[in-house]
């Protein structure tokens, strides 16, 4: 950007880039996690019920209550019978947010041209090349559900994730020596970490990150910048949304609330947070009781899969033990799920927090709260026997703390980007991060598999999903479904429209916004300057 953008211009440009990148790629096919959440949306929106009996065969992530669940065979656990009802075993938050958008989609799908296309049994562009060869082909019901999933995922996941990226930019800009540093940080977070693959997937992780970090941002504004206490009502809604979306975030939010109590000039004002959190909490409790006869989330207790893991410890969580050391390695530097191996740009957060601690002496309470958020998620994830998260990109259970971790990088940027070596180092780390994350995300039509049960030091000899799975797929032209594929572009060529669009936004939008702001001033001042001369 050769012009000098305002902070608002940076924010708008960032939002557009992130929305385009997130929305360009369509949901994975046969994604159990997304299908399970979408099934609840369909059940409520179409039939007014909470059970997913009419939809459950598209997912293995489901619960049978009161049970028992009888599999059709050991090889096929999808089509078994349940002496009760099937429910999603997932958290309520993503489905609850997606529901109103599904009702909008139903109206769109009822339009004659859209209805004719759904019933036609035709594909679009090169989509037929991405179908599962062992599947049932293009069926009207499958087309309808995939279109619905794509629509609601964009509004319930991509849009909140893009807003989160903007809020991270605004937060980082408060500490950045230049706004461009904060812009770079937000792009690195949004496109170079595991936030990218889950920003257009109907999963819980990014939505929980959105609720937790945006709530923290507004708490910061009220505490340190004297923003109106009425923002605390929004904080309560956001925090409660995060809780009903990803249960382990409770520990992180407790740390943030305790910090707010200690730092808030008027502690009584925090009653707004508590009261605003109640409505979603009540909805959550009523849903749990209506489905599993408990006000607490109980879906995993009745899951049809992974019962051995769910029944280990407390819902797979164990007390500290030596195996946790292996899991910490797995979460940080292992080829299977290492967060710093997948996104080495995050390594800059480590010295960044050192500089944060030194430079923010008057706000060390907030620094402690941020670090506790990060530490709590590492310990929670390492304490679970399912820490690896199934077929996934990186350690997905760490995602709610990712914007807090990324925030630390701005202090490193302030110190290293003023030097040539620092710019080179940052550029290399960012390039490797984007290459790794995008390679893992856009290769093929499913999430990368893991070929070991990563609970022992077998991690040392595990295959690398990027080199052993994703890159070979990309080399053969197998690219995840995207808008370019719909337009008929094959393989890697389908990425060209996105590349052109991003470059266009980056080059044009800042100039348009800056010119709109400056032209009236120039026009008003020009006559005076001529007279003065």
VENMO-V341640 format. One record per residue. N is the residue number from 1. RES is the residue in three letters. D_CENTER is the distance of its C-alpha to the mean C-alpha in Angstrom with 2 decimals. Layout:
N,RES,D_CENTER + N,RES,D_CENTER
This chain:
1,UNK,27.91 + 2,UNK,31.66 + 3,UNK,31.66 + 4,UNK,30.67 + 5,UNK,27.65 + 6,UNK,27.19 + 7,UNK,24.08 + 8,UNK,23.52 + 9,UNK,23.95 + 10,UNK,21.41 + 11,UNK,18.85 + 12,UNK,19.69 + 13,UNK,19.73 + 14,UNK,16.34 + 15,UNK,14.82 + 16,UNK,16.73 + 17,UNK,15.80 + 18,UNK,12.02 + 19,UNK,12.52 + 20,UNK,14.96 + 21,UNK,13.06 + 22,UNK,10.02 + 23,UNK,12.60 + 24,UNK,15.14 + 25,UNK,13.91 + 26,UNK,14.46 + 27,UNK,13.07 + 28,UNK,14.66 + 29,UNK,17.96 + 30,UNK,18.97 + 31,UNK,15.47 + 32,UNK,16.60 + 33,UNK,13.45 + 34,UNK,12.56 + 35,UNK,16.34 + 36,UNK,16.95 + 37,UNK,14.82 + 38,UNK,16.29 + 39,UNK,19.69 + 40,UNK,19.72 + 41,UNK,19.05 + 42,UNK,21.93 + 43,UNK,24.14 + 44,UNK,23.99 + 45,UNK,24.12 + 46,UNK,26.86 + 47,UNK,28.87 + 48,UNK,28.16 + 49,UNK,27.61 + 50,UNK,25.04 + 51,UNK,25.95 + 52,UNK,24.64 + 53,UNK,27.99 + 54,UNK,28.19 + 55,UNK,24.87 + 56,UNK,24.34 + 57,UNK,25.67 + 58,UNK,22.51 + 59,UNK,20.65 + 60,UNK,21.66 + 61,UNK,19.06 + 62,UNK,21.43 + 63,UNK,23.93 + 64,UNK,27.65 + 65,UNK,29.35 + 66,UNK,32.05 + 67,UNK,32.56 + 68,UNK,33.71 + 69,UNK,31.72 + 70,UNK,34.06 + 71,UNK,32.58 + 72,UNK,34.40 + 73,UNK,34.82 + 74,UNK,33.44 + 75,UNK,32.01 + 76,UNK,30.42 + 77,UNK,28.56 + 78,UNK,27.02 + 79,UNK,30.19 + 80,UNK,31.80 + 81,UNK,33.28 + 82,UNK,32.26 + 83,UNK,35.06 + 84,UNK,33.02 + 85,UNK,29.81 + 86,UNK,26.52 + 87,UNK,23.42 + 88,UNK,19.74 + 89,UNK,19.22 + 90,UNK,15.61 + 91,UNK,14.68 + 92,UNK,15.71 + 93,UNK,13.06 + 94,UNK,11.01 + 95,UNK,14.48 + 96,UNK,16.14 + 97,UNK,14.05 + 98,UNK,14.43 + 99,UNK,18.15 + 100,UNK,19.69 + 101,UNK,18.14 + 102,UNK,19.60 + 103,UNK,22.90 + 104,UNK,22.82 + 105,UNK,22.18 + 106,UNK,25.15 + 107,UNK,27.33 + 108,UNK,26.36 + 109,UNK,26.89 + 110,UNK,30.30 + 111,UNK,31.57 + 112,UNK,34.29 + 113,UNK,32.97 + 114,UNK,29.54 + 115,UNK,31.32 + 116,UNK,33.72 + 117,UNK,31.06 + 118,UNK,29.31 + 119,UNK,32.73 + 120,UNK,33.95 + 121,UNK,32.27 + 122,UNK,31.69 + 123,UNK,28.77 + 124,UNK,27.71 + 125,UNK,28.27 + 126,UNK,27.44 + 127,UNK,25.13 + 128,UNK,27.96 + 129,UNK,27.64 + 130,UNK,24.17 + 131,UNK,25.41 + 132,UNK,25.85 + 133,UNK,29.57 + 134,UNK,29.98 + 135,UNK,28.45 + 136,UNK,30.35 + 137,UNK,29.87 + 138,UNK,29.04 + 139,UNK,29.72 + 140,UNK,29.53 + 141,UNK,27.52 + 142,UNK,24.98 + 143,UNK,24.79 + 144,UNK,24.37 + 145,UNK,21.55 + 146,UNK,19.66 + 147,UNK,20.20 + 148,UNK,19.12 + 149,UNK,15.87 + 150,UNK,15.19 + 151,UNK,16.25 + 152,UNK,14.41 + 153,UNK,11.03 + 154,UNK,11.58 + 155,UNK,12.50 + 156,UNK,10.35 + 157,UNK,6.90 + 158,UNK,7.98 + 159,UNK,10.30 + 160,UNK,8.59 + 161,UNK,6.06 + 162,UNK,9.49 + 163,UNK,11.25 + 164,UNK,9.32 + 165,UNK,10.45 + 166,UNK,13.83 + 167,UNK,14.16 + 168,UNK,13.56 + 169,UNK,16.26 + 170,UNK,18.51 + 171,UNK,18.31 + 172,UNK,19.02 + 173,UNK,21.76 + 174,UNK,23.64 + 175,UNK,24.36 + 176,UNK,24.45 + 177,UNK,27.91 + 178,UNK,26.82 + 179,UNK,24.15 + 180,UNK,23.59 + 181,UNK,22.43 + 182,UNK,19.65 + 183,UNK,18.79 + 184,UNK,18.72 + 185,UNK,16.53 + 186,UNK,13.83 + 187,UNK,14.17 + 188,UNK,14.14 + 189,UNK,10.87 + 190,UNK,9.18 + 191,UNK,11.19 + 192,UNK,12.55 + 193,UNK,10.12 + 194,UNK,7.80 + 195,UNK,4.91 + 196,UNK,6.84 + 197,UNK,7.23 + 198,UNK,4.13 + 199,UNK,4.10 + 200,UNK,7.27 + 201,UNK,7.44 + 202,UNK,8.76 + 203,UNK,7.29 + 204,UNK,7.27 + 205,UNK,5.05 + 206,UNK,2.54 + 207,UNK,5.96 + 208,UNK,7.86 + 209,UNK,6.97 + 210,UNK,7.97 + 211,UNK,10.98 + 212,UNK,12.06 + 213,UNK,12.06 + 214,UNK,13.36 + 215,UNK,15.82 + 216,UNK,16.88 + 217,UNK,17.48 + 218,UNK,19.80 + 219,UNK,21.47 + 220,UNK,22.27 + 221,UNK,23.78 + 222,UNK,25.92 + 223,UNK,27.11 + 224,UNK,27.84 + 225,UNK,28.22 + 226,UNK,30.06 + 227,UNK,27.73 + 228,UNK,28.83 + 229,UNK,28.32 + 230,UNK,27.29 + 231,UNK,23.76 + 232,UNK,23.66 + 233,UNK,23.58 + 234,UNK,20.17 + 235,UNK,19.11 + 236,UNK,20.33 + 237,UNK,18.46 + 238,UNK,15.09 + 239,UNK,15.87 + 240,UNK,17.08 + 241,UNK,14.07 + 242,UNK,12.00 + 243,UNK,14.88 + 244,UNK,15.23 + 245,UNK,11.60 + 246,UNK,11.56 + 247,UNK,15.21 + 248,UNK,15.38 + 249,UNK,13.95 + 250,UNK,17.53 + 251,UNK,19.02 + 252,UNK,16.90 + 253,UNK,17.63 + 254,UNK,21.23 + 255,UNK,21.53 + 256,UNK,20.37 + 257,UNK,22.78 + 258,UNK,25.60 + 259,UNK,25.16 + 260,UNK,25.39 + 261,UNK,28.52 + 262,UNK,30.14 + 263,UNK,29.34 + 264,UNK,29.71 + 265,UNK,33.19 + 266,UNK,33.46 + 267,UNK,31.86 + 268,UNK,33.04 + 269,UNK,30.71 + 270,UNK,27.80 + 271,UNK,29.16 + 272,UNK,27.08 + 273,UNK,23.86 + 274,UNK,25.38 + 275,UNK,26.85 + 276,UNK,23.80 + 277,UNK,21.80 + 278,UNK,24.52 + 279,UNK,24.02 + 280,UNK,20.57 + 281,UNK,21.95 + 282,UNK,24.96 + 283,UNK,23.10 + 284,UNK,21.11 + 285,UNK,24.45 + 286,UNK,26.27 + 287,UNK,23.80 + 288,UNK,24.05 + 289,UNK,27.81 + 290,UNK,28.20 + 291,UNK,26.44 + 292,UNK,27.32 + 293,UNK,30.03 + 294,UNK,28.31 + 295,UNK,26.59 + 296,UNK,24.28 + 297,UNK,21.48 + 298,UNK,23.46 + 299,UNK,21.84 + 300,UNK,21.46 + 301,UNK,25.17 + 302,UNK,26.07 + 303,UNK,23.70 + 304,UNK,25.65 + 305,UNK,24.10 + 306,UNK,23.60 + 307,UNK,26.16 + 308,UNK,27.58 + 309,UNK,24.38 + 310,UNK,23.56 + 311,UNK,27.17 + 312,UNK,27.21 + 313,UNK,27.40 + 314,UNK,25.47 + 315,UNK,22.85 + 316,UNK,22.61 + 317,UNK,22.70 + 318,UNK,25.79 + 319,UNK,27.83 + 320,UNK,27.84 + 321,UNK,29.69 + 322,UNK,30.46 + 323,UNK,27.93 + 324,UNK,25.19 + 325,UNK,26.40 + 326,UNK,25.62 + 327,UNK,22.10 + 328,UNK,21.61 + 329,UNK,22.84 + 330,UNK,20.55 + 331,UNK,17.45 + 332,UNK,18.80 + 333,UNK,21.16 + 334,UNK,21.67 + 335,UNK,21.40 + 336,UNK,19.51 + 337,UNK,16.47 + 338,UNK,17.49 + 339,UNK,14.80 + 340,UNK,17.61 + 341,UNK,18.96 + 342,UNK,15.85 + 343,UNK,15.15 + 344,UNK,18.61 + 345,UNK,17.91 + 346,UNK,16.50 + 347,UNK,20.08 + 348,UNK,21.14 + 349,UNK,19.44 + 350,UNK,22.20 + 351,UNK,25.12 + 352,UNK,23.08 + 353,UNK,23.12 + 354,UNK,26.82 + 355,UNK,27.50 + 356,UNK,25.46 + 357,UNK,27.68 + 358,UNK,30.81 + 359,UNK,30.12 + 360,UNK,28.68 + 361,UNK,31.62 + 362,UNK,31.77 + 363,UNK,28.16 + 364,UNK,27.94 + 365,UNK,27.00 + 366,UNK,23.65 + 367,UNK,23.39 + 368,UNK,24.15 + 369,UNK,21.56 + 370,UNK,18.78 + 371,UNK,20.16 + 372,UNK,20.39 + 373,UNK,16.71 + 374,UNK,16.06 + 375,UNK,19.06 + 376,UNK,18.34 + 377,UNK,15.13 + 378,UNK,17.08 + 379,UNK,19.96 + 380,UNK,18.18 + 381,UNK,16.55 + 382,UNK,19.93 + 383,UNK,21.86 + 384,UNK,20.41 + 385,UNK,22.33 + 386,UNK,19.19 + 387,UNK,17.41 + 388,UNK,16.79 + 389,UNK,14.52 + 390,UNK,16.40 + 391,UNK,15.74 + 392,UNK,12.50 + 393,UNK,11.51 + 394,UNK,12.19 + 395,UNK,11.98 + 396,UNK,8.74 + 397,UNK,10.28 + 398,UNK,10.35 + 399,UNK,6.77 + 400,UNK,7.87 + 401,UNK,10.75 + 402,UNK,9.50 + 403,UNK,10.34 + 404,UNK,13.53 + 405,UNK,14.40 + 406,UNK,13.91 + 407,UNK,16.16 + 408,UNK,18.96 + 409,UNK,19.13 + 410,UNK,20.72 + 411,UNK,23.82 + 412,UNK,24.13 + 413,UNK,23.86 + 414,UNK,26.67 + 415,UNK,28.87 + 416,UNK,28.30 + 417,UNK,27.70 + 418,UNK,31.23 + 419,UNK,32.65 + 420,UNK,32.91 + 421,UNK,32.00 + 422,UNK,28.88 + 423,UNK,27.76 + 424,UNK,28.52 + 425,UNK,26.69 + 426,UNK,23.53 + 427,UNK,23.81 + 428,UNK,24.25 + 429,UNK,21.35 + 430,UNK,19.00 + 431,UNK,20.56 + 432,UNK,20.24 + 433,UNK,16.54 + 434,UNK,15.81 + 435,UNK,18.30 + 436,UNK,16.93 + 437,UNK,13.21 + 438,UNK,14.30 + 439,UNK,17.11 + 440,UNK,15.18 + 441,UNK,12.77 + 442,UNK,15.45 + 443,UNK,18.35 + 444,UNK,19.67 + 445,UNK,18.34 + 446,UNK,16.84 + 447,UNK,14.60 + 448,UNK,16.87 + 449,UNK,19.25 + 450,UNK,20.68 + 451,UNK,24.49 + 452,UNK,25.30 + 453,UNK,24.77 + 454,UNK,23.43 + 455,UNK,25.22 + 456,UNK,28.11 + 457,UNK,29.08 + 458,UNK,28.89 + 459,UNK,25.66 + 460,UNK,28.09 + 461,UNK,29.21 + 462,UNK,26.03 + 463,UNK,25.19 + 464,UNK,22.55 + 465,UNK,20.03 + 466,UNK,19.89 + 467,UNK,23.68 + 468,UNK,24.77 + 469,UNK,22.44 + 470,UNK,20.32 + 471,UNK,22.88 + 472,UNK,25.72 + 473,UNK,23.89 + 474,UNK,23.22 + 475,UNK,26.84 + 476,UNK,28.04 + 477,UNK,26.16 + 478,UNK,23.65 + 479,UNK,20.62 + 480,UNK,17.75 + 481,UNK,18.60 + 482,UNK,18.09 + 483,UNK,20.09 + 484,UNK,22.60 + 485,UNK,23.37 + 486,UNK,24.05 + 487,UNK,26.38 + 488,UNK,28.21 + 489,UNK,27.25 + 490,UNK,27.24 + 491,UNK,25.23 + 492,UNK,24.19 + 493,UNK,26.15 + 494,UNK,23.46 + 495,UNK,21.36 + 496,UNK,24.19 + 497,UNK,23.46 + 498,UNK,19.99 + 499,UNK,21.71 + 500,UNK,24.46 + 501,UNK,22.29 + 502,UNK,20.26 + 503,UNK,23.60 + 504,UNK,25.18 + 505,UNK,22.76 + 506,UNK,23.02 + 507,UNK,26.79 + 508,UNK,27.75 + 509,UNK,25.58 + 510,UNK,26.49 + 511,UNK,30.12 + 512,UNK,30.19 + 513,UNK,28.75 + 514,UNK,31.04 + 515,UNK,34.04 + 516,UNK,33.59 + 517,UNK,33.68 + 518,UNK,36.59 + 519,UNK,38.91 + 520,UNK,40.40 + 521,UNK,41.20 + 522,UNK,42.82 + 523,UNK,44.84 + 524,UNK,46.01 + 525,UNK,47.00 + 526,UNK,48.61 + 527,UNK,52.01 + 528,UNK,52.37 + 529,UNK,51.74 + 530,UNK,54.34 + 531,UNK,56.92 + 532,UNK,56.30 + 533,UNK,56.92
